[in-house]
Every structure is written in C-alpha cells, then in structure tokens.
Amino acid sequence: MINAEVIIVGGGVIGSSIAHYLAKNKVDVLVLEKNDIGSGASSRNGGGIRQSARDLREMPLAIHAVKNLWPYLSEELGVDVEYHQKGNLRLAKNNQHLKVLEKIVEHGQSVGLDLKMIDGDQVKELCPFVSHEVIGASYCATDGHGNPMTTTLGFYKRARELGARFITGESVKSLIIKKGKISGVKTLENIYEAPIVIVASGLESRSIANTAGIDLPMQKVMLEALITEDQSPMFSQMIGTAASDFYGHQTEHGSFVFGGMTGLEPFDSQEENAVTRNIAAPSICRAILGYFPFFENVKIIRTWSGFLDEMVDHVPVISKVEEVPGLILACGFSGHGYGISPAVGQLIAQMIVEGQPSISLEAFKYDRFKPRV
Ligand SMILES: Cc1cc2nc3c(=O)[nH]c(=O)nc-3n(C[C@H](O)[C@H](O)[C@H](O)COP(=O)(O)OP(=O)(O)OC[C@H]3O[C@@H](n4cnc5c(N)ncnc54)[C@H](O)[C@@H]3O)c2cc1C
C-alpha cells in the first residue's frame, strides 16, 4: 500500500499541472497514469491558447492564464513551452461569417477582452498569405499558441523535481470510499491511500467517477489533426475560421499544425484507440486551401487523432464532490483544456492548500446538470 496526501488519477496536462502546483506548495502528491505521461489528448492537441470565443464561464480562467501564467511558464518549469502571444485571427469570407464573428466579439468585449473586428486589408497586413477572398476577421491580440507536449512534460518534470511522484502503466479501476469519505484508489494489483483524490483522467473520468456513484454527462468525440513539412516563417498568429472548418499555427521549427472537423465525427465512439479516418485529412486540407492557397504544394508529414471528453454544455467540471468528501473532479475539458491548464492546476492547488481558489470555480460544479426545484 502506498500513501500520499493527494492522489491524482491521470498524467495529462491537467493532472501534471495540478501535481506541479501542489508540489510547489510542498504537498505530498502521487500521480497514477495508466499509459505514459501526456499520452491522451494532451499530446495530440492543436496548441491553441485562446481567450476569444470561449464560454463566458471559462473566460476568467483563460484571461488569468494568459495574463499571469503563460508568459512565465517556460521559466517556471525550466522547459521551453514555445509560448507565442501573437494573436488569434478568426477569418471570414462572407457576410454570414461576419455575423458569427460580430457575436463572438460582442461576447468577448462584454467581459473586457481585447477582441475586435478588422477588415480584409487589416487581415492581410497581419497575415499576408491569406486568400483575397477573406473579407474580415475577429482579432484578439493577446491570444496565442504553445507546444502541448513540452508543456505537459514540463509540468511533469518540474513537479518531480519538487517532490511529486508519478507511476506510469498504473490503471485506476475504482475509487475507495470509507465511512462516506474518499480513502484512495484501487488499480488492478494495488491499493493507494490518500484523503484527497483528484480525477483528471480525461474521458475515462466518467467511468471512474461512476465507481463513487457520481455520473457526468460526458461523451467521447474524436478530433483529427495534421502536421506539414517545414516552411520558412510565414505567420505567427493562431488561425481559425468563422465556419470552424479548420484551425492552426506555424510551430517554432517551421511546420504547420492544423486541425479541423469534418462534420462526420463518430458520435460517442466505442473505439478504444483513436485511429485516423481517411476522410479527415482531405477535409481539413480543403478547408485550409480555401483560405491559404499557398499550401497547395506543401506536403503533410503526419496525421493523428485524439478523443475529447465533451461535456453536454461544453464546459469542464472542476469541482469538489460534496457527497464524497476528499473527491475532486477536473475533467470534461471539451476540446479546450490546454489553454487553461496552468490556471486549473494553480486554482485546484489553492482549493486544497488555502481552502479556496482565488478565482471562483462555482460555474464548474459537477452537479450543475441536476434538475432544480
Ligand atoms: C485533436 C485535438 C486538438 C485540440 N486542440 C486544442 C487546442 O488547440 N487548444 C486547447 O486548449 N485544447 C485543445 N484540445 C483539448 C486538449 O487537448 C484537452 O482539453 C486537454 O489535453 C485535456 O487534458 P487532460 O489532462 O484533462 O486529458 P488527457 O490528456 O486525456 O489526460 C488524461 C490522462 O488520464 C489517463 N487515464 C485515463 N484513465 C485512467 C485510469 N483509469 N487510470 C490512470 N490514468 C488514466 C490517460 O491515459 C491520460 O493520460 C484538443 C484536443 C484534441 C484531441
């Protein structure tokens, strides 16, 4: 039996970030990861770090992360997370697109975000490679992008240096409850004890929470992405579109990472492993070429896919479970958890160490879906 003050189930960017901020506060933390660190969605994502076009409930976390955490993260972790704060351009090609973007801008401005509409000429000034068909964009100058893999491994490395323990290849099968309180977790062969357990297991969080009688309206959605061969520096912004048909950015070493939706993503897939489908890359490429004809002769070197833990309202659960003292859920990041991962780690650590987080997490409660009388 191995004991800790806090057990975290899942070594993705969320679990590793929480481990880092807890270890920084001298908490004895143990992370149990069923595969390898970052082997879930955290190593497969598009690297977007954005505040724009987020649900208003997530906005305080995204703004806090961009203002106070991301700019200092490489130094704090001793690993280059390749953070670039060069803005987010969401492109429009017709009036319907402009209407979509105007709503996003109004929404962001209502909470003080530096988000505005710009016209086609201004888009070209910022990003000369866009097609002449682009007639405008929303622009958030403080959005950006990073490297998801080095961020996840950076949190992991620094957490270990600060004393956190990680065990990989250890799959948690159930939560253990004694006298109504959490007392640890069971894996296939071992029992680990702790008075606090944090479930940060991506889409498997639902089945793990189920073992404590807690259910979450979460489903599995597959997303796909691709990377091109290196190009000389072309643009530094994170790019998206009003039609949401693709997004992407140029990485430090010159390749472009692009992702997108085909509209035919398998609904609540029963697949154990995320396997790319032959319709996805061509569909993402068609979308890219519609905005950046330049890519016509650029080769794709790899495609991949990953699963999302999509909540029914597209907003995560970051919450203590009142019925089971000691149980905390940090899951359901619904496709945008990377950008807020430093804030989530820091706020959960504050919740545990100081009794409450410095930014309210009330909007992310696990029981917000219950019918109210
Ligand atoms: C293609 C794609 C593109 C994306 N693009 C972006 C983007 O641009 N910006 C953004 O902010 N977000 C993006 N996301 C979403 C982002 O990747 C996730 O929100 C984030 O990685 C969630 O981190 P996590 O740690 O909660 O989950 P994961 O990284 O999935 O980590 C969960 C971990 O728990 C482990 N685990 C599961 N079950 C158990 C168990 N029983 N016992 C022990 N361990 C277990 C898993 O092996 C895994 O390592 C994208 C996702 C995908 C798939």
The ligand as an ORCA input file, in Angstrom:
! r2SCAN-3c Opt
* xyz 0 1
  C      -7.017     16.950    -31.936
  C      -7.197     17.810    -30.698
  C      -6.971     19.196    -30.784
  C      -7.110     20.000    -29.647
  N      -6.776     21.328    -29.741
  C      -6.768     22.098    -28.610
  C      -6.306     23.448    -28.661
  O      -5.886     23.939    -29.709
  N      -6.333     24.175    -27.508
  C      -6.777     23.658    -26.319
  O      -6.802     24.388    -25.312
  N      -7.179     22.366    -26.246
  C      -7.191     21.581    -27.346
  N      -7.598     20.266    -27.272
  C      -8.089     19.752    -25.995
  C      -6.972     19.437    -25.018
  O      -6.019     18.573    -25.608
  C      -7.585     18.762    -23.776
  O      -8.652     19.556    -23.260
  C      -6.548     18.571    -22.682
  O      -5.430     17.881    -23.180
  C      -7.180     17.783    -21.546
  O      -6.152     17.357    -20.697
  P      -6.446     16.223    -19.630
  O      -5.214     16.083    -18.825
  O      -7.729     16.521    -18.934
  O      -6.767     14.916    -20.500
  P      -5.766     13.817    -21.175
  O      -4.603     14.440    -21.815
  O      -6.642     12.955    -21.982
  O      -5.216     13.094    -19.882
  C      -5.933     12.157    -19.147
  C      -4.941     11.102    -18.732
  O      -5.592     10.181    -17.863
  C      -5.102      8.884    -18.136
  N      -6.076      7.928    -17.657
  C      -7.291      7.635    -18.184
  N      -7.891      6.678    -17.474
  C      -7.044      6.354    -16.459
  C      -7.098      5.406    -15.402
  N      -8.147      4.597    -15.259
  N      -6.047      5.322    -14.546
  C      -4.955      6.133    -14.703
  N      -4.850      7.044    -15.705
  C      -5.883      7.137    -16.550
  C      -4.950      8.878    -19.655
  O      -4.067      7.847    -20.091
  C      -4.439     10.281    -19.920
  O      -3.025     10.346    -19.968
  C      -7.524     19.438    -28.401
  C      -7.754     18.060    -28.316
  C      -7.597     17.245    -29.443
  C      -7.844     15.755    -29.324
*
